[in-house]
């Protein structure tokens, strides 16, 4: 759906780029001529992904091991990446999450998730933003949030708190940094299957079915549907979109929100009974 050189020459830093959705984004960016720099905690995973994607696409990809919870490591690593060449965009994709009853969480459990989702996202955004502003270069930040960033969600409270903060950061900096040529947007994906998320968030197989099919379209998202949206928001052609969050969830969150959506459970007979008869 795009010209093949849509992202030609763009260096795009992706946190959590070694696996899951981040890896799919890196692949799509390479297919469109961009050059991802993937970061993650597991060096072996980054190395394997980089080799696989450069074989598959013939494109350029580099990687740096990084735990984004560590502010000093973030600054040092982003500095090292900049020395090889400035980046054009940052994708805040790395996340941490698991299903838990909140009253059982230890402080360390809370910190593990918020450290990645909120602090890590902020550290990365600051590290890139400060360099773009200093160099007087344009920048683009795309943060992957969730629909429960605005609805909240039971049983994933640290993640909901972190994602809400990442969305607030996006909207705040869109205004503060817009005049400096830096735009910030977010994407709120619904159920796009990945090993990491499903292992941590689907406690029983029968509940996977519920999560995957309860949206109005009755299916999960395809990775290419998400990565094409990412490509559009990274492209110069979307330059006037700033401070926005784009939901891509098949209508999932609205299905849970509308007060009378339950009427979808009515049968044809029920409707016949409640509909006034024409005289
Ligand atoms: C309760 C838990 C727990 C669980 C870990 N902890 N898992 N507590 N229930 N299931 C506690 C540990 O006991 C420990 O506390 C503390 O959390 C830190 O755990 P560690 O394993 O030492 O931390 P670490 O190795 O840094 O791992 C971080 C992590 C892990 C967040 C816990 O799950 C992770 O690495 N996740 C990264 C990938 C990921 O989560 N992907 C899914 C994203 S999905 P104590 O007190 O015992 O020391 C997503 C999408 C949401 O965000 C939207 C979907 C549509």
Boltz pocket constraint, residues with backbone or C-beta under 6 A from the ligand:
constraints:
  - pocket:
      binder: B
      contacts: [[A, 95], [A, 96], [A, 97], [A, 98], [A, 99], [A, 100], [A, 104], [A, 105], [A, 106], [A, 107], [A, 108], [A, 109], [A, 110], [A, 112], [A, 113], [A, 145], [A, 146], [A, 159], [A, 189], [A, 190], [A, 191], [A, 192], [A, 196], [A, 197], [A, 200]]
      max_distance: 6.0
